[in-house]
Amino acid sequence: MKAHFGETGVENAGAVSLDTGRATANIGAMNAALPHLSDASGTASTTNASVLARLLALQRPLVMGILNVTPDSFSDGGAFLAPDAAVAHAEQMITEGADIIDIGGESSRPYGNRVAVSAEDELRRLEFVLPAAVRLARPVSIDTMKATVAAWALDHGAAIVNDVWGLQRDPEMADVVARHRAPVIVMHNRDVADAGIDIMADIAAFFERSLAIAARAGIARDLIVLDPGIGFGKTAEQSMTAIARLDRLKTFGLPLLVGASRKRLINAVVPAPADQRLGGSLAAHILAAERGATIIRAHDVAATVQALRVMAAIEANA
């Protein structure tokens, strides 16, 4: 895939510095050139169904900024549990160039040892943060595996559902998505990793099941994004394979999302704590974009935006 920015001219809006602080300011200036997806009141000006289409119309890799409102996420657990800190971080990611803010109130713990959280506790973590993030006028996705939480979030302004079990864990999830005509991210997952399986065949079979569930519920196919689930129910080698062979999933004809940010596959190559895996995250995400990823889910938004824009600029001169 040759990534590009379409006709927005964003890549010429200002140079992006290698210095993180200056990069944030420069990317903020670039964001002024982006089409707004919300009206001046800060509420969604389009239906949920049109949000994904408008994002994809930008014709460049999109960046989804991660906002974990949890005490136990593998990389930044507890950092944004306080509502004010969470909203400030959402604002920062938007300034840095995030196209979507992905908010979760329960850690999915890709490496196991997940602590189950009740719907009540999850909603308590989200009740202030999610509506406040919606008012920042960028599309918000709700990262949850619970239909009740997804329904609440959509009723309070979220535009996209990000289900780490691909409509296959909560039997009510597909109906909630269909009723709200919301885009949904269908992620591949497994309860345990199995090094002996063909991971790409397993991902494809999982997606076929999810797409069948979506069709029965009445979810339009053009509202579905597929995510191979880097780090979820996979060995580090299988996660690398999922990125290396991502283009095989293009046969589904749907947008692809990749979230390799700070994942353990990086540590398997170059040992480093989760908060020191930026270089590996960027390498994985650049390769993913080259192989067809439309959306990149990342913790480090400014660096990811910069990397993708430089990649696109270089490709434009090929």
ZAMARGU-4260 file (C-alpha; in steps of 0.2 Angstrom, whole numbers, plus 5000, padded with zeros to 4 digits):
<rodrens>
0) 5000/5000/5000 | 5006/5017/4996 | 5001/5029/5010 | 4996/5046/5006 | 4987/5061/5013
5) 4975/5064/4999 | 4971/5083/4995 | 4972/5090/5012 | 4990/5096/5010 | 4993/5092/5028
10) 5011/5086/5026 | 5016/5103/5020 | 5008/5112/5035 | 5024/5113/5045 | 5040/5103/5049
15) 5039/5090/5062 | 5053/5092/5075 | 5062/5077/5082 | 5059/5085/5099 | 5043/5079/5107
20) 5038/5095/5114 | 5040/5105/5098 | 5033/5091/5088 | 5017/5092/5098 | 5015/5111/5093
25) 5019/5108/5075 | 5007/5094/5073 | 4994/5104/5082 | 4996/5117/5068 | 4994/5103/5055
30) 4978/5098/5063 | 4970/5114/5059 | 4971/5108/5041 | 4961/5092/5044 | 4943/5092/5040
35) 4933/5092/5056 | 4921/5078/5060 | 4911/5087/5073 | 4901/5103/5073 | 4906/5119/5083
40) 4895/5113/5098 | 4907/5098/5100 | 4893/5086/5097 | 4894/5073/5083 | 4887/5082/5067
45) 4885/5065/5058 | 4878/5049/5062 | 4889/5035/5069 | 4888/5026/5052 | 4896/5040/5043
50) 4910/5043/5054 | 4921/5029/5048 | 4917/5034/5030 | 4923/5051/5033 | 4939/5046/5042
55) 4943/5034/5028 | 4940/5048/5015 | 4956/5056/5022 | 4965/5043/5012 | 4980/5041/5024
60) 4984/5030/5038 | 4974/5035/5053 | 4981/5036/5071 | 4970/5030/5085 | 4977/5037/5102
65) 4975/5025/5117 | 4967/5031/5133 | 4967/5018/5147 | 4956/5024/5161 | 4962/5009/5171
70) 4974/5005/5186 | 4981/4989/5178 | 4985/4991/5159 | 5001/4983/5154 | 5010/4999/5149
75) 5002/5014/5157 | 4991/5007/5171 | 4985/5020/5183 | 4993/5035/5174 | 4976/5042/5168
80) 4964/5034/5181 | 4960/5052/5188 | 4947/5060/5176 | 4956/5076/5175 | 4972/5068/5169
85) 4963/5057/5157 | 4954/5071/5149 | 4970/5081/5148 | 4979/5066/5139 | 4965/5065/5127
90) 4967/5084/5123 | 4986/5081/5121 | 4984/5066/5109 | 4972/5077/5098 | 4985/5091/5098
95) 4998/5078/5093 | 4987/5072/5078 | 4976/5058/5084 | 4961/5055/5072 | 4952/5044/5085
100) 4953/5043/5104 | 4950/5025/5110 | 4944/5024/5128 | 4944/5009/5139 | 4939/5006/5157
105) 4945/4988/5158 | 4962/4982/5155 | 4961/4968/5142 | 4979/4962/5147 | 4985/4955/5131
110) 4997/4944/5141 | 4985/4936/5153 | 4982/4938/5171 | 4967/4950/5167 | 4957/4955/5182
115) 4939/4955/5178 | 4930/4971/5180 | 4911/4973/5183 | 4901/4983/5171 | 4897/4995/5185
120) 4915/4998/5189 | 4919/5000/5171 | 4905/5013/5169 | 4911/5022/5184 | 4928/5025/5177
125) 4921/5031/5160 | 4906/5041/5167 | 4915/5058/5167 | 4930/5054/5155 | 4920/5048/5140
130) 4907/5062/5138 | 4921/5075/5141 | 4932/5067/5127 | 4917/5067/5116 | 4916/5086/5118
135) 4934/5088/5111 | 4926/5085/5094 | 4936/5070/5088 | 4928/5053/5085 | 4929/5042/5101
140) 4929/5024/5101 | 4924/5013/5116 | 4936/4999/5120 | 4925/4986/5129 | 4920/4968/5128
145) 4903/4971/5137 | 4887/4976/5127 | 4880/4986/5141 | 4896/4997/5142 | 4896/4999/5123
150) 4877/5004/5123 | 4880/5017/5137 | 4895/5024/5128 | 4886/5025/5111 | 4872/5034/5120
155) 4884/5046/5127 | 4893/5051/5111 | 4905/5037/5107 | 4905/5034/5088 | 4914/5017/5086
160) 4914/5001/5096 | 4931/4992/5098 | 4928/4974/5104 | 4943/4964/5108 | 4933/4948/5106
165) 4926/4952/5089 | 4908/4951/5093 | 4911/4933/5100 | 4911/4935/5119 | 4896/4945/5123
170) 4881/4938/5114 | 4872/4955/5115 | 4886/4965/5107 | 4882/4963/5089 | 4864/4969/5092
175) 4870/4984/5101 | 4881/4989/5087 | 4868/4986/5074 | 4855/4996/5084 | 4866/5011/5085
180) 4872/5009/5067 | 4890/5011/5074 | 4906/5006/5066 | 4914/4991/5075 | 4932/4985/5076
185) 4932/4966/5076 | 4948/4960/5084 | 4955/4942/5083 | 4958/4934/5100 | 4961/4918/5109
190) 4960/4912/5127 | 4978/4905/5126 | 4992/4905/5113 | 4996/4889/5103 | 5013/4890/5095
195) 5008/4875/5084 | 4994/4883/5074 | 4994/4892/5058 | 4990/4909/5065 | 4985/4917/5049
200) 4972/4903/5046 | 4966/4905/5063 | 4964/4924/5061 | 4954/4922/5045 | 4943/4908/5052
205) 4939/4920/5067 | 4935/4934/5056 | 4923/4923/5046 | 4914/4919/5061 | 4913/4937/5067
210) 4907/4943/5050 | 4893/4930/5050 | 4888/4936/5067 | 4888/4954/5061 | 4878/4949/5046
215) 4865/4940/5056 | 4863/4956/5067 | 4861/4967/5053 | 4878/4976/5054 | 4882/4984/5037
220) 4899/4976/5031 | 4905/4994/5027 | 4905/4998/5046 | 4917/4984/5050 | 4936/4986/5053
225) 4947/4970/5056 | 4961/4969/5069 | 4973/4954/5069 | 4975/4957/5088 | 4994/4959/5090
230) 4999/4951/5107 | 4982/4943/5110 | 4982/4924/5111 | 4998/4924/5101 | 5016/4920/5104
235) 5028/4935/5100 | 5033/4926/5084 | 5014/4924/5079 | 5012/4942/5082 | 5026/4946/5070
240) 5019/4934/5057 | 5002/4943/5058 | 5011/4960/5054 | 5022/4952/5041 | 5008/4944/5032
245) 4995/4957/5035 | 4992/4959/5017 | 4983/4942/5016 | 4969/4949/5026 | 4965/4962/5012
250) 4955/4948/5004 | 4941/4952/5016 | 4940/4969/5007 | 4939/4979/5024 | 4949/4992/5033
255) 4963/4984/5044 | 4969/4991/5061 | 4985/4986/5069 | 4990/4990/5087 | 5008/4984/5091
260) 5011/4999/5102 | 5023/4994/5116 | 5019/4975/5114 | 5029/4960/5120 | 5034/4956/5102
265) 5046/4971/5103 | 5054/4964/5120 | 5056/4947/5111 | 5068/4956/5099 | 5076/4969/5110
270) 5073/4967/5128 | 5065/4983/5135 | 5052/4989/5148 | 5035/4993/5140 | 5038/5012/5141
275) 5054/5011/5132 | 5048/5002/5116 | 5045/5017/5105 | 5057/5012/5092 | 5050/4995/5090
280) 5032/5001/5090 | 5036/5013/5076 | 5045/4999/5066 | 5030/4988/5068 | 5018/5001/5063
285) 5027/5007/5048 | 5028/4989/5041 | 5009/4987/5045 | 5005/5003/5036 | 5015/4997/5021
290) 5006/4980/5021 | 4989/4988/5021 | 4984/4994/5039 | 4972/5009/5038 | 4972/5013/5056
295) 4987/5012/5068 | 4982/5011/5087 | 4996/5019/5097 | 5001/5026/5114 | 5014/5038/5107
300) 5004/5048/5095 | 5016/5062/5091 | 5030/5050/5086 | 5018/5039/5076 | 5010/5053/5067
305) 5027/5059/5062 | 5033/5042/5057 | 5018/5039/5046 | 5019/5056/5037 | 5038/5054/5034
310) 5034/5037/5026 | 5021/5044/5015 | 5032/5059/5010 | 5046/5047/5005 | 5034/5036/4995
315) 5027/5051/4986 | 5044/5054/4979 | 5047/5036/4974
</rodrens>
